[in-house]
C-alpha cells in the first residue's frame, strides 16, 4: 500500500485552536489544514458525514477569521470591497460572496453580517486572514474603523436536521425564530454573542460565535447532548462537496473569477466594486471555462488534478473530488472549457490508472438536505 | 492492531496467506485503519502475471487513493468480486472477507523478502514511534 495522495503532512509549526486538548481527548486524528492543526476525523469520516445528514454534528471552526468594520456606510468605502450589495441588507442579515483583486480574481469567499446601520462583521477563511485584512484595510476610507478579531473570537458550527432542537433545548430557546441567512445576539453561557443560521454542510445549521476563552466550555456543554457528535474536516469536506460548495485555495483562488467559478448569483453587477471591469469584459466576451459539478457512473472518486476528457481531448481538470456516501458514487468539481459545460454532458475523468465515466450535473448533487427546513 | 501469526507481510502493509502453491493477498489491519473508510477497490484481471512488489490492485478511501503491491510474484487465479459492491469489507475484516486476490505462486523463496508476524509487529512499533 502506498499513498498516491493524502491529507497527511508534517504537523510542526502549526497554529492550534482553543479546542486542541478536547480533540485529543476524543482521540481525533489531527492533520495540518491551511497552517492549522485540525481534527480530520474522530470516529470515521463516513460515520461523521452520515451523522450530520441524519442527526447533528459539532465542528471546530475556531480557525476561521472575523473582522469588524464600522463607519458611515457610504463614506467608508465598504461597498466597493464585496461583489454583493451591502446597502440593501437589513441589520441581522448575512450575505455570502467574494472580494476580488483588480484582475477580477477571488481574494477570498466570505460572509458579511450586518450588525447595525454602521457596523459589519466579515467572516473569512483561515488560510487567508492576513492578506484579507490587508486588502480590506487598503480599501477602507472616510473614518472607517477596522478590527481583526480572529484571535479573540472563535466559532463552532452546529449542523444537521436536529441542530435547531438541540440548540434551543441546551442553549438558546429563541434560535427557533432564526431564518436562513439571518443572525441574532443570544445568551451563550453568560456571554451575549452571535448565532447565525448558516453553515457549510447543506443541512439546517448554525454558526456560534464566542470569545476564545469560552470555546471549550461551549464545546463540552453542547456535546452533553447524546444526539450530537463531533465531526472533523474530512466529513466537512464531503458534505460541502455534495452541495457543490467551493473550497477556497482548491476550487477558487486569485486566478479564478466568480463568473468562471459559477458564483455569478453572488455578484451584483449593478453596483461598483473592485474587479468589476474584468467581470463585465468576461461577460461581454464570454467566459472560456466554468466550474461545474459532476457525478461518476461508479463508486470511483475523481481527485484533485485528474484530467477531464471528451472524445480523447483534454477539456478541463478536477479541483475537488471524493466518494459521496449520500449518493454512493464518485462526485467532484472542476473547470471545463465552456462549450462542454451543459448539464448531462458525458465526460471521462483520467488520473493514474483510473478512468472514470461521469456526467455533468446540476448543483447541489445532494438534494434531500434539511437546509431550509 | 490485529497481526495474525500465519501470514507474511510487506513493508507497504500487504499480507499473504501461503497455502501450497497459492497465496491469498490483502491489506493489513494497520493499512485499513490508516486509509479510513474504503469506498472502492480496483481488482486485477484474472490471468494477469505480476512480479513481486509490482502494483497488483488499488484502493480508494475517503482520504486517499493507494496502490496495492503483490507480496509475491505470480499469476492471478481469482479475485474477490464481492468487494466491488461492498468495499467496506476491507475495513471490517481485512484478513477475511477483505481479501483481494488469489495468486498462483511462482517462487516461494521470495517469501524471504517478507516479514513474519513478529517482525511486522516490530516494524509497526517503529513506524508508530516515528509518527
Boltz contact constraints between the chains, C-beta under 6 A:
constraints:
  - contact:
      token1: [A, 1]
      token2: [B, 12]
      max_distance: 6.0
  - contact:
      token1: [A, 1]
      token2: [B, 13]
      max_distance: 6.0
  - contact:
      token1: [A, 1]
      token2: [B, 27]
      max_distance: 6.0
  - contact:
      token1: [A, 1]
      token2: [B, 31]
      max_distance: 6.0
  - contact:
      token1: [A, 1]
      token2: [B, 66]
      max_distance: 6.0
  - contact:
      token1: [A, 1]
      token2: [B, 68]
      max_distance: 6.0
  - contact:
      token1: [A, 2]
      token2: [B, 12]
      max_distance: 6.0
  - contact:
      token1: [A, 2]
      token2: [B, 66]
      max_distance: 6.0
  - contact:
      token1: [A, 2]
      token2: [B, 67]
      max_distance: 6.0
  - contact:
      token1: [A, 3]
      token2: [B, 64]
      max_distance: 6.0
  - contact:
      token1: [A, 3]
      token2: [B, 66]
      max_distance: 6.0
  - contact:
      token1: [A, 4]
      token2: [B, 65]
      max_distance: 6.0
  - contact:
      token1: [A, 5]
      token2: [B, 64]
      max_distance: 6.0
  - contact:
      token1: [A, 5]
      token2: [B, 65]
      max_distance: 6.0
  - contact:
      token1: [A, 6]
      token2: [B, 64]
      max_distance: 6.0
  - contact:
      token1: [A, 7]
      token2: [B, 63]
      max_distance: 6.0
  - contact:
      token1: [A, 44]
      token2: [B, 37]
      max_distance: 6.0
  - contact:
      token1: [A, 45]
      token2: [B, 36]
      max_distance: 6.0
  - contact:
      token1: [A, 45]
      token2: [B, 37]
      max_distance: 6.0
  - contact:
      token1: [A, 45]
      token2: [B, 62]
      max_distance: 6.0
  - contact:
      token1: [A, 46]
      token2: [B, 37]
      max_distance: 6.0
  - contact:
      token1: [A, 299]
      token2: [B, 39]
      max_distance: 6.0
  - contact:
      token1: [A, 299]
      token2: [B, 40]
      max_distance: 6.0
  - contact:
      token1: [A, 300]
      token2: [B, 40]
      max_distance: 6.0
  - contact:
      token1: [A, 301]
      token2: [B, 60]
      max_distance: 6.0
  - contact:
      token1: [A, 323]
      token2: [B, 39]
      max_distance: 6.0
  - contact:
      token1: [A, 323]
      token2: [B, 62]
      max_distance: 6.0
